[in-house]
Amino acid sequence: MFNKTIAIIGGSGHVGLPLGLKFADKNFNVICIDKNTKINSLLNRGYIPYKEDGAIKILKKTLTKKKIKFTDSYHEVKKAKYIIITVGTPVLNKKPNMNFVFQVVNSMKKYLNSSHSIILRSTLYPGTTRQIIKKLKKMKIACKVSYCPERVAQGISIYEIENLPQIVSSQNQKEEKKIVRLFKNICKYIKILNFTEAEYSKLFSNAWRYMKFAISNEFFMISKVKKFNFDKVYEAMTFNYPRNSGLPRQGFAAGPCLPKDAIQLYNSCPDYAKLSKNAYIINQNLPKFLVNDLKNEINIKNKNVGVLGTTFKAEIDDERNSLSLDLIKYLKKEGAKVFFYDPYVKKANQSTIKIILNKCRIIFIGTPHLVFKKINFKNKKVIDCWNFLN
């Protein structure tokens, strides 16, 4: 069973857990190693700490079969054939930071041997995979390294792992064949790239999506400044006109991936990745723009203002880098009394829909959760930058 054992570092997180569940469901022995002992404890008892479609059923099944477990001990990597690293790679002060990945390598180095296959799965700043290989060689550790970026959307990862193509890049052809065989257990399609191509494929993919949102947000802000209805223009532009069909609606483009990857792309090639930088400026500026636009119309000092939705996108429970939180911050800075609510987030200081409707004449749709479509907003001023209610 040695070659059927997988250790996933960061295995209790939004990227590691769905991957671990998919492998465990295919009868691999999965050890999820994560420093968050509280979440590990919940998962070992069969509870999912965040929203992920289909996860709870597989978790209960694989726990019963003893195919998956959650721990904070790096010692467990000794039991594994494959070690998959899924830890975060944040941008700090607008600069890529790969320290968490290197810290993982340092933490498990005394347990590594030449039979191990290390698979990097987080977003990586270009060149990081080769730096990891050099680091291992310097440590005189002969295990092989691959980069296989995750490409899934949070909340529907279980489905997408199987149905989206997996990109594989490996240190040599022998290792490549081994990693391809591994991923064929859980996904239908494989695409082969070299390290540089694979690292940029991840950045290009997320930056492309981020830029599309920035285009719509730029058009939306122009329409506000020039005082015409962008939603009517959008409808006319896209109606039975295929060349404009890829234009998204305006709205908050945020979360732990898209802004970060656009900034990493810019840092990797600042002379030519200017669209990435400008997309970041446009998207990050939207909450402030909306507050200023409202302020030009109404004095909001000491006014009650409601914000519905605080997660970074609809139908999830994750507030990381949410622009709804920036919106709340800017409203408070202008002296507004802010009441906020999100159906997926448990916070002691949040209001209810009823309180917001009773107290607030001005209401922002911060996140387009479907439940908000059922609300009667009669006699309210609703700022809906998503055009969600229509």
Secondary structure, DSSP 8 states (H G I E B T S, - for coil): -GGGEEEEETTTSTTHHHHHHHHHHTT-EEEEE-S-HHHHHHHHTT--SS--TTHHHHHHHHHHTT-EEEES-GGGGGG-SEEEE-----EETTEE--HHHHHHHHHHGGG--TT-EEEE-S---TTHHHHHHHHHHHTT---EEEE------TTSHHHHHHHS-EEEEESSHHHHHHHHHHHTTT-S-EEE--HHHHHHHHHHHHHHHHHHHHHHHHHHHHHHHHT--HHHHHHHHHTT-GGGTT--------SSSHHHHHHHHHHH-TTT-HHHHHHHHHHHHHHHHHHHHHHHHS--TT-EEEEE--SSSTT----TT-HHHHHHHHHHHTT-EEEEE-TT---TT---HHHHHHH-SEEEE-S--GGGGG---TT-EEE-TT----
